Amino acid sequence: MDIMLCGCRGMIEHSEGRGYGIMCKYGMQIAMILMAAALTASADTWRLEQGQEWNIVSATGKDGYLLEVAEIKKLISAGQSGAVRKSLDKLKKDYPEIASADLDAFIKAEILFSQGKFVKAVRAYDKFLAEYPESELREAALDSEFTIGTAFLAGQKKTVLKVFRIKGYAEGEKIMERISDRAGDAPIGVRASRAIAESLEKRGKFDEAYQQWSLISTRWSTGQTGKDALLAMGRCKHAAYKGRRYDASSLVSAKSYYEKFKLRYPKDAEELGIDKKLKMIDEQSAYKQFDIGRYYQQSGSMQSANLYYQMVVDNWPGSAAAKIAMQETGGKNLQGEKVEK
């Protein structure tokens, strides 16, 4: 992957009416590469190969074109719109056989992004991606959209009716969904789908997060993503349980997912303390049934109460709730036999 194509930029200044600053993790690397190129006046550029080693390739033809695109993106990040226009004209003159309408569309979107006009920028990127699906700049456009989507999912606000400013969580989700649809099984597509699930979970929307993780698990059932999705489904179902006064079906589901995770990934389960989570679920389930028994007891229906107390003792014999249930029944089961303590 050419480092110039990562679609990253430096820090966008944050002020009222503008977006949060976003620093790409490759920003410093890009700056160092471009500075080295300027000092040596070399026609070479650097490329990060799959083995994560930097190799030099000739900055001619397509590589030279992409190097100039990287320079233009650097000017955009610095907010030098005038210089961007001049560099764009130079690029078209230097590489008339490569530069075309797709570059104009891409730069238009990048300028909007640099101005903090996130919603308009996304529309411009979407138009670019729809009209030029085979463009060399496609990856860069998707990466830019991902950066904007991440900002919205993190709480970036958007203007509504030119007056009100609301958090753009929904906008961020839509952006990530489109990226996932366009990118398919490519890494950025997986990252976009995960970003939605992680944002929902972080905001306490556990049912919605579970649904998203479930979709991810169906689409990418193996590898690290499949493992993370299975664990997350259990985590979300467990977190969705609201307490003893509410439905306990989420506890049943959470236990099922945790048990599957333990079976498939025993070493990871041990490191993550899955057994402790399962024990907690058992305690919560036991107390849920015990409370039902207590309700019947307080209502004067001791027979029904004993049924639930016995259920607690039978199903969760080692739980704290079982010990209390045994005390309520006098240490006997429904047939009048002693229950082992």
Buried (B, 14 or more C-beta within 10 A) or exposed (E): EBBBBBBBBBEBEEEEEBBBEBEBEBBEBBEEBBEEBEEEEEEBBBBBEEEEEEEEBEBEEEBBBBBBBBBBBBBBBEBBEEBBBEBBEBBBEEBEEBBEEBBEBBBBBBBBBBBBBBBBBBEBBBEBBEEBEEBBBBBBBBBBBBBBBBBBBBEBBBBEEEEEEEBBBEBBBBBBBBBBEBBEEBEBBBBBBBBBBBBBBEBEBBEBBBBBBBBBBEBBEEEEBBBBBBBBBBBBBBBBBEEBEEEBEBBEBBBEBBBBBBEEBEEEBEEBEBEEBBBBBBBBBBBBBBBBBBEBBEEEEBEBBBBBBBBBBEEBBEBEBBBBBBEBBEEEBEEEEEBEE
